[in-house]
Amino acid sequence: MSNSFLVSVIIPVYNCEKYLAEAIESVLAQTYQPLEIIVIDDGSTDGSAEVAKRFGTTVQYCFQANSGTAAARNRGIELAKGDFFAFLDADDLWIEDKLTNQMAAFTNNPNLDVVYGQVQQFISPDLGENLKAKLEDSPKLVPGHIPSALLIKRDSLFQVGLFETQWRLAEFASWQIRVTELGLQTMMLPNLVAKRRLHETNKGIKQREYQTEYVQILKASLDRRRAKG
């Protein structure tokens, strides 16, 4: 695909100064350009702001009061000017040809709305040995049903709508269900596109009390389908 389409990359961050620079660098290293990088700081109290600002004008930095990941992504969407939108969690990393491969898929199939790719988990090198032992580090690739693994057309994203801010943990699962309900055209590439970092403060580990959200989201989806008849 000719590099004439702007890709907006939205990075929500909350107290992730340890990993944010690496995440941003993995975007800057992309073989596909042009890019717009937007970091939404969701009320961090650590040095995340300083890390983002070190990149100067290559990164658009925006601070908001702590409102959750969904609200941070939505703020990024409001600011984004791109023809395509991508998301990267501040503790994850992109493979350098992620966007090149995903944009090629859109070129080959213009009817696509969303392109995903494979994800590999890795244990963060800064973890203590006792914690490393508790985490399962598998080198195998898994289909990337996470924000860091997708690329979506601007119009398609607005068709699905913004992320629902009432969910603290499962906002992306809920959004993906809406993609399916709308019958959007999606593709899962066989290529590795992102690496998901396993560390002490992963949201799924820290916010276990919100696990019941997944049940509520499935119920809401069933209710919508019944209402449609």
Disulfide bonds with the S-S distance in Angstrom:
none
